[in-house]
Amino acid sequence: MSGSKRTVQTAYLGFGLILAGCGGTQTGDMTGYNSGSRSLDSNMVSSANSFGAATLGSKLLPLAAGKTAFVTGINISSFGGATDREFGKNPFSPESEVSYNSKQVGTTLSDLSGIGGNVVRIRLFQKFNGLKVDSAGMVSGLDETFLKNLSDLLDKAENSKVQVYVSLGDPWSESQSVKNPVSDINARNNYLKKAITPLAGKLKGRPSVFAIDVFNEIEGEVAGKEGNLSDKGVNWDQARGFLKATVDVIKSVDPQRLVSAGSGKHGWSNVRSGKFAKLGLDFYDVHVFDDKGVLPPIKDLKVDRPVLIGACGQESKKSDPELQAKADLGFLDSAQKQGYAGAILSEVGNGIDNPLNLLDKDGKHKPVLVQFQTFVTTLGQGLPPTLTPTKS
């Protein structure tokens, strides 16, 4: 998902086709993971040559109960469409009513779990939602309503037996009212102390949290051909410094929490070139949009950590169920066969004319979700996944 461009709404109603027990149960070798710990990062992992051998032992990631599993997930950019007041008050429109609907959230998570997803990726701080901002444009804390509703969502996820991949950040550079913590060191210190530290504390110990993505597609903040393709923005040293500082703060509060940083806009190229290396990340998160759903073998990325496809789907702007199924199922199949930790599809929405939408205009499943369910079921049974796109 490239920022807000792919933001859609989630269904208010149930999706149907709820089959319990399809939650992605394929397990992997736990050799190399610290006993009793979910933290994967290790400074001893120095090169791609050591990855997959004695150091980590598995290219999969630990999910609930410490078991590794191939991630089969779905992105939710917004549960109700009002991203600026999704979970709490917005600092620039505090009079606007918070849109969070507990029942709707519970139904959505249960339905996604029912079709086989084991992870949902959600976005926090969109359009600064949930953040408090002072008169100087500095982050000064977290909104109390935001924290309450986030806690409720995590409770609902635990009840639904699905884990939440928490993704942080919207393009800071798009606002003239908030100082950018990626480029401004004082703003960074405030953000880390008054937002990230309490958030990490809030998430600590919550079994329904899969991991934290410390910034969704930092390339949007970076100038140049390997960033936002413009001459405006920070350089990669600044971006990497921000990512590492955020990771360090989270780990200081919650050492066992898995952390990553979503890389988008350029597919896997920035991960392959090492721009996300040596930042303390536990795994890499790559976003890819392509009509064929093809991924390179994991060895071609020359990585020292597992790689998760954190967002994927068709590139074409044409709404075509067959094309969508080809792309989405291709990514699932390719990720599983090429050695990735999993794939999270983009995405669930209700009544939105968006080619990435996994629901039709009436809020019903598009054909690809039936095949998604088949993929997860056969994967859990240890059988080769059947990936034949279903025609509408």
Residue pairs with C-beta under 8 A, 6 or more apart in sequence:
1 7
1 75
1 77
1 216
1 217
1 264
1 287
1 311
1 346
1 347
2 217
2 220
2 264
2 265
2 287
3 170
3 171
3 216
3 217
3 220
4 77
4 83
4 126
4 127
4 170
4 171
6 77
6 346
6 347
6 354
6 356
7 77
7 78
7 83
7 126
8 77
8 78
8 81
8 347
8 348
8 349
8 352
8 354
8 356
8 357
9 78
9 79
9 80
9 81
9 349
9 350
9 351
9 352
10 76
10 78
10 79
10 80
10 104
10 108
10 348
10 349
10 350
11 108
11 111
11 348
11 349
11 350
11 359
11 363
12 80
12 101
12 104
12 107
12 350
12 363
13 107
13 350
13 363
14 107
14 110
14 111
15 111
15 112
15 114
15 115
15 359
15 363
15 364
15 365
15 369
16 111
16 364
16 365
17 114
17 115
17 365
17 369
17 370
17 373
18 110
18 111
18 114
18 115
19 114
19 115
19 116
19 373
19 377
20 114
22 114
22 115
22 116
22 373
22 376
22 377
22 380
23 113
23 116
23 117
23 118
23 161
23 162
23 376
23 380
24 63
24 69
24 70
24 71
24 72
24 116
24 117
24 118
24 376
24 379
24 380
25 69
25 380
26 60
26 69
26 70
26 379
26 380
26 382
27 60
27 67
27 68
27 69
28 58
28 59
28 60
28 68
28 69
28 70
29 57
29 58
29 68
30 57
30 58
30 62
30 66
30 67
30 68
31 54
31 57
31 58
32 54
32 55
32 56
32 57
32 58
33 40
33 56
33 57
33 58
33 62
33 68
36 66
37 256
38 62
38 66
38 256
38 257
38 258
39 251
39 255
39 256
39 257
39 258
39 282
40 56
40 61
40 62
40 258
40 282
40 283
40 305
40 306
41 251
41 259
41 280
41 281
41 282
41 305
42 55
44 50
44 55
45 51
45 55
45 56
45 304
45 305
46 304
47 304
48 299
48 302
48 303
48 304
50 304
51 303
51 304
51 305
52 58
52 59
52 339
56 305
56 306
58 68
58 306
59 298
59 306
59 307
59 339
59 340
59 341
60 68
60 69
60 70
60 306
60 341
60 342
61 68
61 69
61 71
61 210
61 211
61 258
61 283
61 306
61 308
61 341
61 342
62 68
62 258
63 69
63 71
63 118
63 119
63 163
63 210
64 118
64 161
64 163
64 207
69 118
69 342
70 335
70 336
70 341
70 342
70 379
71 118
71 119
71 210
71 308
71 341
71 342
71 343
71 344
72 116
72 117
72 118
72 119
72 332
72 342
72 343
72 372
72 375
72 376
72 379
73 117
73 118
73 119
73 120
73 121
73 165
73 342
73 343
73 344
73 345
74 112
74 117
74 120
74 121
74 344
74 345
74 346
74 347
74 348
74 358
75 120
75 121
75 311
75 344
75 345
75 346
75 347
75 348
76 108
76 120
76 121
76 122
76 123
76 347
76 348
77 83
77 122
77 123
77 126
77 347
78 86
78 123
78 126
79 86
79 99
79 100
79 101
79 104
79 105
79 108
80 86
80 99
80 100
80 101
80 104
81 99
82 96
82 99
83 123
83 126
83 127
83 129
84 90
84 92
84 93
84 96
84 126
84 127
84 128
84 129
85 93
85 96
85 97
85 98
85 99
85 129
86 98
86 99
86 100
86 126
86 129
86 130
87 98
87 100
87 124
87 129
87 130
87 145
87 146
87 149
87 150
87 153
88 98
88 100
88 129
88 130
88 142
88 143
88 144
88 145
88 146
88 147
88 148
88 149
89 96
89 98
89 129
89 130
89 143
89 145
89 146
90 96
90 127
90 128
90 129
91 128
91 131
91 132
91 133
91 143
92 128
92 133
92 177
98 145
98 149
100 145
100 149
100 152
102 149
102 152
102 156
105 152
105 153
105 156
106 156
106 159
106 160
108 348
109 120
109 153
109 156
109 157
109 160
109 162
110 159
110 160
112 120
112 160
112 162
112 348
113 160
113 161
113 162
115 365
115 369
115 372
115 373
115 376
116 372
116 373
116 375
116 376
116 377
117 162
117 372
117 376
118 162
118 163
119 162
119 163
119 164
119 165
119 210
119 342
119 344
120 157
120 162
120 163
120 164
120 165
121 164
121 165
121 167
121 213
121 310
121 311
121 344
122 153
122 164
122 165
122 166
122 167
123 167
123 168
123 170
123 216
124 130
124 150
124 166
124 167
124 168
124 199
125 131
125 168
125 169
125 170
125 195
126 170
127 170
128 170
128 175
128 178
129 146
130 142
130 143
130 146
130 147
130 150
131 139
131 141
131 142
131 143
131 195
132 139
132 140
132 141
132 142
132 143
132 194
133 139
133 140
133 177
133 178
134 140
136 179
137 177
137 178
137 179
137 187
138 178
138 179
138 186
138 187
138 190
139 178
139 181
139 187
139 190
139 191
139 194
139 195
140 190
140 194
141 194
141 195
141 198
142 194
142 195
142 198
142 199
147 198
147 202
150 202
151 202
153 164
154 164
154 203
154 206
154 208
154 209
155 208
157 163
157 164
157 208
158 206
158 207
158 208
162 208
163 207
163 208
163 209
163 210
164 208
164 209
164 210
165 210
165 211
165 212
165 213
165 310
165 344
166 203
166 209
166 211
166 212
166 213
167 212
167 213
167 216
167 262
167 310
168 196
168 199
168 212
168 213
168 214
168 215
168 216
168 246
169 214
169 215
169 216
169 218
170 216
171 220
171 221
172 178
172 180
172 181
172 182
172 221
173 180
173 182
173 183
173 220
173 221
173 232
173 233
178 187
179 186
179 187
180 187
180 221
181 187
181 188
181 190
181 191
181 192
181 242
182 188
182 218
182 221
182 234
182 238
182 239
182 242
183 221
183 234
183 238
188 242
188 245
192 245
192 246
192 249
196 246
196 249
196 250
197 249
197 253
200 212
200 249
200 250
200 253
200 254
200 257
201 253
201 254
203 209
203 212
203 254
203 257
204 253
204 254
204 257
205 254
209 257
210 258
211 257
211 258
211 259
211 260
211 282
211 283
212 250
212 257
212 258
212 259
212 260
213 259
213 260
213 261
213 262
213 285
213 310
214 243
214 246
214 247
214 250
214 259
214 260
214 261
215 242
215 243
215 246
215 261
215 262
216 262
216 264
217 262
217 263
217 264
217 265
217 287
218 239
218 242
218 243
218 261
218 262
218 263
219 226
219 227
219 228
219 263
219 264
219 265
219 266
219 270
220 227
220 228
220 233
220 264
220 265
221 227
221 228
221 233
221 234
221 239
222 228
222 233
222 234
222 235
222 236
222 239
223 230
223 231
223 232
223 233
223 234
223 235
224 231
224 233
224 235
226 236
226 266
226 269
226 270
226 273
226 275
227 233
227 236
227 239
227 265
228 265
229 265
236 275
240 275
240 276
240 279
243 261
243 276
243 279
243 281
244 279
244 280
247 259
247 261
247 279
247 280
247 281
248 280
250 257
250 259
251 257
251 259
251 280
258 282
258 283
259 280
259 281
259 282
260 281
260 282
260 283
260 284
260 285
260 308
260 310
261 276
261 279
261 281
261 285
262 285
262 286
262 287
262 310
262 311
263 270
263 271
263 275
263 276
263 284
263 285
263 286
263 287
264 286
264 287
264 311
265 287
267 286
267 287
267 288
267 290
268 286
268 288
268 295
268 296
268 301
268 307
270 276
271 284
271 286
271 301
271 303
271 307
272 300
272 301
272 302
272 303
276 284
277 303
277 304
281 305
282 305
283 305
283 306
283 307
283 308
283 341
284 301
284 303
284 305
284 306
284 307
284 308
285 307
285 308
285 309
285 310
286 307
286 308
286 309
286 310
287 309
287 310
287 311
287 312
288 295
288 309
288 311
288 312
288 331
289 311
289 312
289 313
289 314
289 315
289 346
290 312
290 314
290 315
290 327
291 314
291 315
291 316
291 323
291 326
291 327
292 326
292 327
292 330
293 312
293 314
293 326
293 327
293 328
293 329
293 330
293 331
293 332
293 333
293 334
294 330
294 334
295 309
295 331
295 334
295 335
295 338
295 340
296 338
297 338
297 339
298 307
298 338
298 339
298 340
299 339
301 307
306 340
306 341
307 340
307 341
308 340
308 341
308 342
308 343
308 344
309 331
309 335
309 340
309 342
309 343
309 344
310 344
311 344
311 345
311 346
311 347
312 327
312 328
312 331
312 343
312 344
312 345
312 346
313 324
313 327
313 328
313 331
313 345
313 346
313 347
313 355
313 356
314 323
314 324
314 326
314 327
314 328
314 355
314 356
315 327
316 323
316 355
317 355
318 355
319 353
319 354
319 355
319 357
320 355
321 366
321 367
321 368
321 391
321 392
322 389
322 391
322 392
323 355
324 355
324 356
324 366
324 368
325 366
325 367
325 368
325 371
325 389
325 390
326 389
328 345
328 358
328 368
328 372
329 368
329 371
329 372
329 375
329 387
329 389
330 387
331 343
331 345
332 343
332 345
332 372
332 375
332 385
332 387
333 375
333 385
333 387
334 340
335 341
335 342
335 343
336 343
336 379
336 385
345 358
345 372
346 356
347 356
347 357
347 358
348 357
348 358
348 359
349 356
349 357
349 358
349 359
350 359
350 363
351 361
351 362
351 363
353 361
357 366
358 365
358 366
358 368
358 369
359 365
359 366
360 366
366 392
367 389
367 390
367 391
367 392
368 389
368 390
370 390
371 386
371 387
371 388
371 389
371 390
374 385
374 386
375 385
375 386
375 387
378 384
378 385
378 386
379 385
